[in-house]
Amino acid sequence: MKNVKKNILLFGAITITLLMVSSATAVTIPKSVPQSDKSQASPSNGIGKIWGLVYIMWDFSIITCPGATITIKNPDTGITYTTYTGPYGLFSKSGLPLGHYTVRAYWEGYTSNTYSVTLTITKRSQYVDICLASWP
């Protein structure tokens, strides 16, 4: 087994270290999608992901918000999805049908503006940078 460490620098203030483990096991990748799976791979049945970082600004520093609540709402269907940020203020919600969404974050006396995100066949993964402000 071979371990590879990779550092990712976010906003010059946060460094996340990823440990990637690889082995010599061969993986066979089919050259085409089996006939029975082609309906699932169709672009019309597309799903997407909204992900991002939630933070507050404090004396010109970025402070991430672990445990912030993220609401992702599709105004066309009225369906609301909820997720939470991890220990570094990052969130990710996958399995979302393609379409229009509004995204908001809440964290211990702070709230965000509403962000509009559209997931399309060509843009299935959208990043949202959420800077929180204190409640009035």
N, C-alpha and C positions, 0 to 999 in steps of 0.2 A: 504494500500500500504506500501511496505517496501523499503526503499532506502539503498543501499549498496555502500560505497565509496571504491575504490580500487586504490592504487598508483602503478604505473609501473615505474621502474627506468631504464633509457636507458643510457648506457655508463657512469654511475656514475655522469653525469652532468645534465641530464634532467629528471625531474619527471613529469609524466603525470597523472592526477587524472581523473579516470573514475567514473561517477555516474551511477549505474545500478539501474533501477527501476523494481520492481516485484510486482505482484498483486496476489490475490487468485483465479483468473480466471482459470478454468480448460481448458486444451487444449487436444483434442483428436487426437492422432497420429495413422494413419492407420497402420495395421500390415503388409500390403503388398502394393506394388505399383499397382494402378488400371491398368487393361489391356490396356486402352487407353493411359496411360502415360508411358508404358514400353519402347517405342521407344525413348522417351526423356531421360530416365535414362540410356540408353545404354552407355557403356564405349567407344564405337567407335565414339559417338557424343560428346566426352568430351570437356569441356572448362576449362580453368585454370585462374590463377591470378599471376601477378608479383607485388611485393610490396617491399618497402624498405625505407631507410633513406638516405638523401643527406646532407652532411656536409663538412666543411673545418676545417683544423687543424690550430690553431693560438696560439702560445706560449704554447704548450702542452695542449690546451683546444680544445674542440669540439664545433664549432658554427654551428647550423643547418641553412639550407637555405630555408626559406619560399618563395614560389612563383617560385621555380626553374622549368624549363621546362624539362620534361622527354620525350624522344623519344624511342619507343619500335618498332623495325622493324623485320619483319619476312623475312629473305633473300630468302627463298624458294618461297614466293608468291609476295614479293616486297611491301606488305602492311605495312604502318607505322601508329602507334597509338601515340597520344600525350596526355599527362596528366601533371598535375602540383602538386608540393608539397603543403601541407597545412601549417598552422602557425608553426608547430613544425618540418618541414622538412621531413615529412612522405608523401609517395605517395602510391597509389594502383591503379592498372588497372586490372579489372576483365573482364570476357567474352571473353578471348583470346582463340582461337582454340589451341589445343595441337600442339606442334612443337618447332622449334628452333627460338630463338629471340636474337637480339642484343639490349642492353640498354645503353643509354647515357643521361647525364644530363648537363644542361647549366644554369648558374646563374650569372648575373651581372659581367662579366669579367672573369668568371671561367668556365672551361669545365672539363669533366671527360674522362677517358679512355673508351673504348668500352668493355662492359661486355657481355659474352655469357651465355644465360639461355636456358634450355630445359624444356618444360612442357610435362610431360608424364602421362599416366593413374595413375601411382603410385606416381607421384610428380606433382600434379596439382597446387600447390601453392609454389612459389619460392621467397625467400627473397634476395634482392640485397643491399649491403652496399656500398654506393657511396661516396668516398672522392674526392672532387674537387681540381684542381690545377689551378693556374692563367695561362692565355694565355701567350704564349711567345712573 
